[in-house]
Amino acid sequence: MNKSKLIVPLVILLNAYPPLTTDMYLPALPQMSIEFGISVTIMNLTLMLFFLFFGISTLVFGPLSDKYGRKPMLLIGIGIYIFSSIMCVFSNEILSLITFRVLQAIGGGAPIAISMAIVKDLYEGKQREKILAIASSLMMIAPIIAPFIGSWLLSFSDWHSIFITLTIISIVSLVGVLIIEESNNNKINKSIIQSISNLAHLMKNIKFSYYIIIFTIAFMPVFGFVGGASDIIISGFGESKFMFSIYFGINAIFAVLGPIVFIILSKKIKPNIIISLALLAQVISGIFIIYIGSYDVLLFLIMIIPGTIAIGMTRPPSMNMILEEAKDSSGAASSLMSFFIMLIATIGVLLISLEWDNRAMVYGILMLGTGLFTFILWSLFNKRIALYNRE
């Protein structure tokens, strides 16, 4: 087999680590909180700390992959992930589970940070944007099937089997990494400290920093949904675990459509305009969730769909813009992108996990607030760039 043909499927699998590691065991969270005798808020620490340490991990693995290569860092990270997943299987109290979830996050930071750097290594311009759109769309299959896999496993086993499945998936990705060739042919000749200091250098780039801030904040509702969906649908609306998987999967299908819609529209409309329209759609979706969708599960699902598509539409152009500013530090850029997304994810899960009377309405407020805030930032930034270009 041509090893190059494995790149896109492998990038998709590596990008799927976060949704697989979180979404697969979402159906088990209510039951796990009962089993461990803890509140939903405490149980969600396994999500919040995972996102936090996942983000921190990317800040290390990305720059190191610029220095030592993509493959060595991937092998180390996935190796840590495999070990910690196995240890999660044998965790029967919340402290050990949280501990190994943190270690799992540290290992899982490597795949997500380095996968985008591999795309930057191998593709350029419009081709890279197309690959990013395809990868973004196809990797959303993970959050579609993950809850179904989790619910199916729970139908004849318990939550331990979910971590066994994650172990098997990570071993498959490890084999894929062993097969492919190293993509980084321009390793930087700097010390480890200097390599990691590239992060600060990149953040001094005004355009890079704006893109990172704007587009990661826009992603907050995605992770708010991950953290609150099971409680909203199962506990709030009284649906079964299986129906939760159905609703979660339907929403994820529309997330897949987001990048596809972008590809179609980008043939006639400039990416900047598409992003503006998507952010406005996110605002409108948030308003409808608050006033219509927070009292009925079907209406809730219908109202979140426009926002889900809109967020998916911004992913390919935003990632391409961020990587375009990186030049020879694609590993560091990918790390920063992943870190800020995970930081925003932690905040999103924390906000939705607080003791709210109506979490569905809170999700609508989250969708509206982030959409409006990022639309304003995006509009102001575009005006600033336009003035700069005239000068």
MARTI-633140 format. One record per residue (C-alpha): residue number from 1; chain; residue in one letter; x, y, z. Coordinates in pm, 1 decimal. Layout:
MARTI-633140
  pos  unit  code        xx        yy        zz
  NUM     A     A         X         Y         Z
...
***
This chain:
MARTI-633140
  pos  unit  code        xx        yy        zz
    1     A     M       0.0       0.0       0.0
    2     A     N     113.1     355.3     -78.6
    3     A     K     202.1     501.4     259.8
    4     A     S      91.3     849.8     150.1
    5     A     K    -265.8     720.6     114.6
    6     A     L    -266.7     653.9     488.1
    7     A     I    -201.6    1018.8     578.4
    8     A     V    -555.7    1158.6     556.3
    9     A     P    -723.3     858.8     732.2
   10     A     L    -455.1     872.1    1002.1
   11     A     V    -495.1    1250.4    1046.6
   12     A     I    -870.1    1195.4    1085.7
   13     A     L    -813.6     925.2    1347.3
   14     A     L    -559.9    1137.2    1536.6
   15     A     N    -801.2    1432.5    1536.3
   16     A     A   -1074.6    1203.7    1667.0
   17     A     Y    -895.4    1142.9    1998.6
   18     A     P   -1082.7    1417.7    2190.0
   19     A     P   -1438.0    1321.4    2079.4
   20     A     L   -1368.2     949.5    2114.5
   21     A     T   -1217.8     991.7    2460.1
   22     A     T   -1503.6    1207.8    2586.2
   23     A     D   -1817.8    1126.8    2385.8
   24     A     M   -1794.6     750.0    2411.5
   25     A     Y   -1848.7     750.8    2784.9
   26     A     L   -2096.2    1039.6    2803.1
   27     A     P   -2392.5     795.7    2820.8
   28     A     A   -2231.6     641.3    3130.1
   29     A     L   -2180.0     966.0    3324.0
   30     A     P   -2514.8     973.7    3510.1
   31     A     Q   -2476.4     610.2    3616.7
   32     A     M   -2107.7     658.0    3704.8
   33     A     S   -2192.4     951.4    3932.2
   34     A     I   -2440.0     724.7    4115.2
   35     A     E   -2188.1     437.9    4133.5
   36     A     F   -1916.2     662.1    4275.7
   37     A     G   -2165.5     843.6    4500.5
   38     A     I   -2076.4    1189.1    4370.5
   39     A     S   -2253.7    1482.3    4203.0
   40     A     V   -2264.3    1545.4    3828.9
   41     A     T   -2036.3    1846.5    3884.7
   42     A     I   -1767.4    1629.9    4049.0
   43     A     M   -1811.8    1361.7    3783.4
   44     A     N   -1755.6    1623.7    3515.2
   45     A     L   -1407.0    1680.3    3658.3
   46     A     T   -1311.6    1381.0    3444.1
   47     A     L   -1405.9    1597.6    3146.9
   48     A     M   -1282.0    1937.6    3265.3
   49     A     L    -939.5    1814.9    3379.8
   50     A     F    -908.9    1605.2    3065.5
   51     A     F    -960.6    1912.7    2846.2
   52     A     L    -726.5    2124.7    3059.6
   53     A     F    -431.9    1883.3    3064.9
   54     A     F    -497.4    1785.5    2705.7
   55     A     G    -446.3    2149.1    2610.0
   56     A     I    -131.5    2187.1    2822.2
   57     A     S      10.7    1869.3    2668.3
   58     A     T     -24.8    2006.4    2316.4
   59     A     L     196.9    2302.1    2411.6
   60     A     V     481.4    2057.6    2469.6
   61     A     F     437.0    1795.2    2198.7
   62     A     G     382.8    2040.7    1911.3
   63     A     P     707.6    2239.6    1948.8
   64     A     L     903.6    1922.2    2024.8
   65     A     S     775.2    1771.2    1700.6
   66     A     D     928.6    2071.8    1518.5
   67     A     K    1264.2    1976.4    1671.0
   68     A     Y    1260.0    1594.7    1686.6
   69     A     G    1005.8    1504.3    1418.7
   70     A     R     637.4    1414.0    1412.3
   71     A     K     670.7    1035.5    1445.6
   72     A     P     880.9    1014.6    1765.7
   73     A     M     651.8    1253.4    1953.3
   74     A     L     340.4    1072.7    1828.6
   75     A     L     476.9     738.2    1942.4
   76     A     I     555.3     873.5    2289.8
   77     A     G     217.7    1043.8    2327.9
   78     A     I      11.1     749.3    2203.5
   79     A     G     216.2     515.5    2423.4
   80     A     I     123.0     721.7    2730.9
   81     A     Y    -240.0     723.0    2617.5
   82     A     I    -247.9     343.6    2583.3
   83     A     F     -99.1     292.5    2930.7
   84     A     S    -337.1     535.9    3099.0
   85     A     S    -640.8     391.3    2918.2
   86     A     I    -553.6      47.7    3052.6
   87     A     M    -519.4     192.6    3402.8
   88     A     C    -861.1     361.5    3369.9
   89     A     V   -1008.3      15.6    3313.6
   90     A     F    -891.7     -86.2    3662.1
   91     A     S    -997.8     237.8    3835.2
   92     A     N   -1282.5     168.8    4077.1
   93     A     E   -1286.0     497.8    4267.8
   94     A     I   -1310.1     852.5    4143.8
   95     A     L    -963.9     977.0    4249.7
   96     A     S    -776.0     709.7    4054.7
   97     A     L   -1005.8     757.0    3754.7
   98     A     I    -940.3    1132.4    3753.6
   99     A     T    -564.1    1070.0    3790.4
  100     A     F    -543.0     838.0    3492.5
  101     A     R    -779.9    1055.6    3290.8
  102     A     V    -528.2    1338.3    3340.8
  103     A     L    -245.9    1108.9    3224.7
  104     A     Q    -464.4    1000.3    2931.9
  105     A     A    -507.5    1366.4    2841.4
  106     A     I    -132.0    1426.0    2853.1
  107     A     G     -71.7    1141.5    2608.6
  108     A     G    -368.7    1239.3    2393.3
  109     A     G    -230.5    1588.5    2341.3
  110     A     A      30.2    1457.1    2097.2
  111     A     P    -207.5    1325.8    1826.0
  112     A     I    -422.6    1638.6    1807.6
  113     A     A    -127.1    1881.1    1818.6
  114     A     I      85.6    1699.9    1562.1
  115     A     S    -185.4    1591.9    1317.0
  116     A     M    -245.3    1948.1    1195.3
  117     A     A     131.2    2000.7    1167.0
  118     A     I     149.0    1696.0     937.5
  119     A     V    -114.3    1856.1     712.8
  120     A     K      90.9    2178.7     708.6
  121     A     D     403.6    1977.6     619.6
  122     A     L     249.1    1802.3     321.9
  123     A     Y      -9.2    2041.2     172.1
  124     A     E     -26.4    2407.8      71.6
  125     A     G    -283.2    2677.6      -9.7
  126     A     K    -621.6    2570.4    -143.2
  127     A     Q    -523.1    2204.7    -133.0
  128     A     R    -449.5    2232.4     238.6
  129     A     E    -779.8    2411.4     297.2
  130     A     K    -960.3    2131.0     111.9
  131     A     I    -778.1    1860.3     310.2
  132     A     L    -861.4    2040.5     635.0
  133     A     A   -1227.4    2059.7     532.1
  134     A     I   -1236.9    1689.4     442.3
  135     A     A   -1057.6    1592.7     763.2
  136     A     S   -1282.0    1820.4     973.4
  137     A     S   -1593.2    1673.7     816.1
  138     A     L   -1493.3    1307.8     833.2
  139     A     M   -1349.4    1326.4    1184.0
  140     A     M   -1693.0    1435.3    1303.0
  141     A     I   -1798.0    1075.3    1242.8
  142     A     A   -1634.9    1011.5    1580.8
  143     A     P   -1887.3    1209.5    1789.1
  144     A     I   -2166.2    1053.3    1580.0
  145     A     I   -2069.6     693.4    1650.1
  146     A     A   -1897.4     735.2    1987.9
  147     A     P   -2216.4     768.0    2199.6
  148     A     F   -2370.9     474.3    2010.5
  149     A     I   -2063.9     262.9    2083.8
  150     A     G   -2079.2     372.5    2447.2
  151     A     S   -2451.9     293.8    2477.0
  152     A     W   -2403.6     -40.8    2302.0
  153     A     L   -2118.2    -138.1    2534.5
  154     A     L   -2324.4     -34.2    2836.8
  155     A     S   -2612.2    -254.7    2719.7
  156     A     F   -2414.3    -569.7    2805.7
  157     A     S   -2120.1    -442.1    3011.1
  158     A     D   -2021.5    -143.3    3226.1
  159     A     W   -1813.1     168.8    3176.7
  160     A     H   -1483.8     -21.8    3210.8
  161     A     S   -1542.2    -168.7    2863.1
  162     A     I   -1537.4     181.6    2716.4
  163     A     F   -1174.0     228.7    2816.7
  164     A     I   -1087.1    -114.6    2679.2
  165     A     T   -1227.6       1.5    2345.2
  166     A     L   -1026.2     324.7    2361.8
  167     A     T    -713.0     118.5    2425.4
  168     A     I    -777.2     -87.4    2111.0
  169     A     I    -839.4     224.4    1899.6
  170     A     S    -517.6     387.1    2021.8
  171     A     I    -318.4      72.8    1937.6
  172     A     V    -455.9      91.6    1581.0
  173     A     S    -339.4     454.7    1551.2
  174     A     L       1.3     357.0    1692.1
  175     A     V      40.6     101.5    1411.9
  176     A     G     -56.9     369.0    1158.7
  177     A     V     209.8     606.1    1290.8
  178     A     L     471.4     329.1    1268.4
  179     A     I     383.2     273.0     901.1
  180     A     I     388.8     630.7     769.6
  181     A     E     704.9     823.3     685.9
  182     A     E     829.1    1125.6     877.0
  183     A     S     670.1    1441.7     731.6
  184     A     N     892.0    1701.8     899.2
  185     A     N    1196.1    1734.2     672.8
  186     A     N    1297.2    2073.5     811.4
  187     A     K    1355.8    2008.3    1179.4
  188     A     I    1459.6    2319.0    1369.9
  189     A     N    1806.3    2318.5    1522.6
  190     A     K    1720.1    2466.5    1860.8
  191     A     S    1724.8    2355.5    2221.1
  192     A     I    1408.8    2220.9    2382.3
  193     A     I    1357.5    2550.4    2564.8
  194     A     Q    1404.8    2746.5    2243.5
  195     A     S    1164.8    2515.6    2061.1
  196     A     I     893.7    2570.2    2320.5
  197     A     S     969.5    2944.4    2322.3
  198     A     N     839.6    2950.1    1963.7
  199     A     L     497.5    2956.2    2126.1
  200     A     A     561.4    3304.0    2266.2
  201     A     H     709.8    3417.9    1935.9
  202     A     L     398.4    3308.9    1748.0
  203     A     M     167.7    3484.8    1992.6
  204     A     K     348.0    3811.4    1912.4
  205     A     N     206.1    3779.2    1561.4
  206     A     I    -107.6    3996.8    1584.4
  207     A     K    -299.4    3814.9    1311.5
  208     A     F    -214.8    3474.7    1456.0
  209     A     S    -322.9    3579.9    1805.6
  210     A     Y    -650.4    3730.4    1683.0
  211     A     Y    -734.3    3420.9    1481.4
  212     A     I    -661.0    3193.8    1778.0
  213     A     I    -873.7    3397.4    2019.4
  214     A     I   -1166.6    3454.9    1784.4
  215     A     F   -1205.1    3104.2    1651.8
  216     A     T   -1146.2    2912.5    1973.0
  217     A     I   -1406.2    3116.1    2163.5
  218     A     A   -1654.9    3039.7    1884.9
  219     A     F   -1602.1    2668.8    1961.3
  220     A     M   -1713.2    2692.9    2324.5
  221     A     P   -2073.0    2572.7    2260.3
  222     A     V   -1938.9    2250.4    2105.8
  223     A     F   -1776.5    2152.2    2432.3
  224     A     G   -2057.7    2293.9    2639.8
  225     A     F   -2281.3    2046.2    2457.7
  226     A     V   -2035.1    1763.3    2528.0
  227     A     G   -2034.2    1846.7    2899.3
  228     A     G   -2405.9    1908.6    2935.9
  229     A     A   -2580.3    1695.2    2672.9
  230     A     S   -2622.8    1383.0    2884.6
  231     A     D   -2769.2    1578.9    3176.1
  232     A     I   -2987.7    1795.1    2948.6
  233     A     I   -3128.6    1504.3    2748.0
  234     A     I   -3129.5    1219.9    3002.3
  235     A     S   -3190.7    1400.9    3332.2
  236     A     G   -3353.8    1721.1    3205.6
  237     A     F   -3583.9    1591.8    2931.3
  238     A     G   -3615.5    1238.8    3076.1
  239     A     E   -3490.2    1052.5    2768.5
  240     A     S   -3316.9     711.4    2774.9
  241     A     K   -2943.4     656.3    2718.7
  242     A     F   -3021.3     514.4    2375.1
  243     A     M   -3229.3     817.8    2276.3
  244     A     F   -2949.9    1039.6    2407.4
  245     A     S   -2717.5     865.4    2161.5
  246     A     I   -2968.6     924.9    1881.8
  247     A     Y   -3002.4    1297.8    1954.9
  248     A     F   -2629.3    1339.8    2008.6
  249     A     G   -2556.8    1156.0    1683.2
  250     A     I   -2805.0    1364.2    1482.6
  251     A     N   -2641.4    1683.6    1605.0
  252     A     A   -2298.8    1544.1    1514.4
  253     A     I   -2421.0    1461.7    1161.0
  254     A     F   -2497.8    1830.2    1110.5
  255     A     A   -2153.2    1912.5    1247.6
  256     A     V   -2016.3    1697.6     962.0
  257     A     L   -2216.0    1906.7     714.4
  258     A     G   -2057.3    2233.6     833.9
  259     A     P   -1721.0    2190.6     654.8
  260     A     I   -1901.9    2051.3     346.7
  261     A     V   -2122.1    2361.4     333.7
  262     A     F   -1806.6    2572.9     354.7
  263     A     I   -1648.1    2389.8      59.2
  264     A     I   -1959.8    2448.2    -152.9
  265     A     L   -1997.3    2815.5     -57.7
  266     A     S   -1625.1    2892.3     -90.9
  267     A     K   -1648.3    2833.2    -467.6
  268     A     K   -1846.0    3156.9    -498.9
  269     A     I   -1809.8    3339.4    -167.1
  270     A     K   -1492.1    3460.2       4.0
  271     A     P   -1398.9    3277.2     328.5
  272     A     N   -1418.3    3602.3     529.9
  273     A     I   -1782.7    3652.6     432.5
  274     A     I   -1867.4    3287.1     502.7
  275     A     I   -1718.9    3320.5     851.2
  276     A     S   -1927.0    3634.3     920.0
  277     A     L   -2246.9    3462.9     804.7
  278     A     A   -2166.3    3154.9    1014.7
  279     A     L   -2112.8    3360.4    1330.1
  280     A     L   -2445.2    3538.3    1274.1
  281     A     A   -2615.8    3200.0    1230.8
  282     A     Q   -2464.4    3096.4    1564.3
  283     A     V   -2620.1    3404.1    1728.3
  284     A     I   -2963.0    3332.7    1577.8
  285     A     S   -2943.8    2967.5    1686.1
  286     A     G   -2870.1    3076.1    2043.6
  287     A     I   -3174.7    3305.7    2049.7
  288     A     F   -3406.4    3028.8    1928.0
  289     A     I   -3265.9    2780.1    2181.7
  290     A     I   -3336.7    3022.5    2467.4
  291     A     Y   -3692.5    3112.5    2368.0
  292     A     I   -3813.3    2795.4    2195.0
  293     A     G   -3582.6    2498.9    2242.4
  294     A     S   -3519.9    2490.5    2616.1
  295     A     Y   -3850.6    2326.0    2710.9
  296     A     D   -3884.2    2034.2    2468.1
  297     A     V   -3618.4    1787.1    2352.9
  298     A     L   -3719.0    1785.4    1983.7
  299     A     L   -3737.3    2163.7    1967.2
  300     A     F   -3401.8    2180.0    2145.9
  301     A     L   -3246.3    1954.1    1882.5
  302     A     I   -3396.7    2153.4    1594.9
  303     A     M   -3282.8    2486.4    1737.5
  304     A     I   -2920.5    2381.2    1797.2
  305     A     I   -2872.5    2247.7    1442.9
  306     A     P   -2811.3    2589.2    1272.2
  307     A     G   -2549.1    2674.4    1533.8
  308     A     T   -2383.9    2334.8    1495.9
  309     A     I   -2358.4    2373.2    1117.1
  310     A     A   -2231.0    2729.3    1155.6
  311     A     I   -1952.6    2632.2    1394.7
  312     A     G   -1847.8    2352.5    1158.1
  313     A     M   -1836.0    2599.1     867.3
  314     A     T   -1577.0    2816.5    1041.8
  315     A     R   -1338.0    2530.7    1119.1
  316     A     P   -1160.0    2478.0     780.7
  317     A     P   -1092.6    2846.2     696.7
  318     A     S    -995.1    2932.7    1053.4
  319     A     M    -746.6    2645.1    1081.9
  320     A     N    -597.9    2734.9     744.0
  321     A     M    -558.9    3102.2     845.4
  322     A     I    -388.9    3003.6    1169.7
  323     A     L    -150.3    2758.3    1002.2
  324     A     E     -74.8    3009.3     725.6
  325     A     E      68.3    3248.3     984.2
  326     A     A     291.9    2977.3    1132.4
  327     A     K     553.7    2959.6     855.4
  328     A     D     815.9    2706.6     978.7
  329     A     S     665.9    2653.3    1324.4
  330     A     S     359.5    2449.3    1230.8
  331     A     G     401.4    2218.8    1530.5
  332     A     A     399.6    2514.4    1768.2
  333     A     A     103.5    2669.7    1585.1
  334     A     S     -93.4    2346.8    1598.1
  335     A     S     -11.4    2322.1    1969.0
  336     A     L    -138.1    2670.8    2044.4
  337     A     M    -453.1    2609.2    1843.6
  338     A     S    -520.8    2287.0    2034.1
  339     A     F    -432.7    2442.9    2370.3
  340     A     F    -672.0    2734.4    2332.9
  341     A     I    -947.9    2504.6    2208.0
  342     A     M    -900.7    2279.1    2511.3
  343     A     L    -887.1    2581.3    2743.9
  344     A     I   -1215.3    2704.4    2599.3
  345     A     A   -1348.6    2348.8    2626.4
  346     A     T   -1266.3    2343.8    2997.3
  347     A     I   -1448.1    2673.3    3050.2
  348     A     G   -1746.0    2553.2    2845.1
  349     A     V   -1780.8    2229.3    3041.5
  350     A     L   -1736.7    2417.0    3370.9
  351     A     L   -2009.0    2669.0    3284.6
  352     A     I   -2260.6    2407.3    3175.5
  353     A     S   -2180.6    2186.7    3478.9
  354     A     L   -2281.1    2443.9    3740.5
  355     A     E   -2606.0    2386.9    3928.9
  356     A     W   -2849.2    2540.2    3679.7
  357     A     D   -3225.4    2492.6    3688.4
  358     A     N   -3245.2    2480.4    3308.8
  359     A     R   -2920.3    2369.5    3142.1
  360     A     A   -3080.2    2374.1    2796.7
  361     A     M   -3143.8    2747.8    2830.8
  362     A     V   -2789.6    2801.1    2961.8
  363     A     Y   -2660.9    2624.5    2650.8
  364     A     G   -2861.8    2868.0    2438.7
  365     A     I   -2709.1    3161.2    2624.8
  366     A     L   -2364.3    3008.6    2564.9
  367     A     M   -2435.5    2975.8    2191.3
  368     A     L   -2570.5    3332.7    2168.2
  369     A     G   -2298.0    3492.9    2380.8
  370     A     T   -1997.7    3332.3    2211.4
  371     A     G   -2143.7    3388.7    1864.5
  372     A     L   -2213.0    3756.7    1928.6
  373     A     F   -1878.5    3820.4    2099.0
  374     A     T   -1674.8    3652.9    1823.1
  375     A     F   -1877.6    3823.5    1547.5
  376     A     I   -1795.0    4163.6    1698.1
  377     A     L   -1424.9    4073.8    1734.2
  378     A     W   -1413.7    3934.6    1381.0
  379     A     S   -1579.7    4246.7    1233.2
  380     A     L   -1347.5    4484.8    1418.1
  381     A     F   -1041.3    4283.9    1318.0
  382     A     N   -1138.5    4282.6     949.8
  383     A     K   -1183.6    4659.7     957.6
  384     A     R    -842.1    4698.0    1117.7
  385     A     I    -678.4    4479.8     852.5
  386     A     A    -854.6    4673.5     575.9
  387     A     L    -726.2    5007.9     714.9
  388     A     Y    -374.4    4862.7     750.7
  389     A     N    -373.6    4746.3     388.5
  390     A     R    -481.2    5090.9     264.6
  391     A     E    -195.0    5252.2     452.1
***
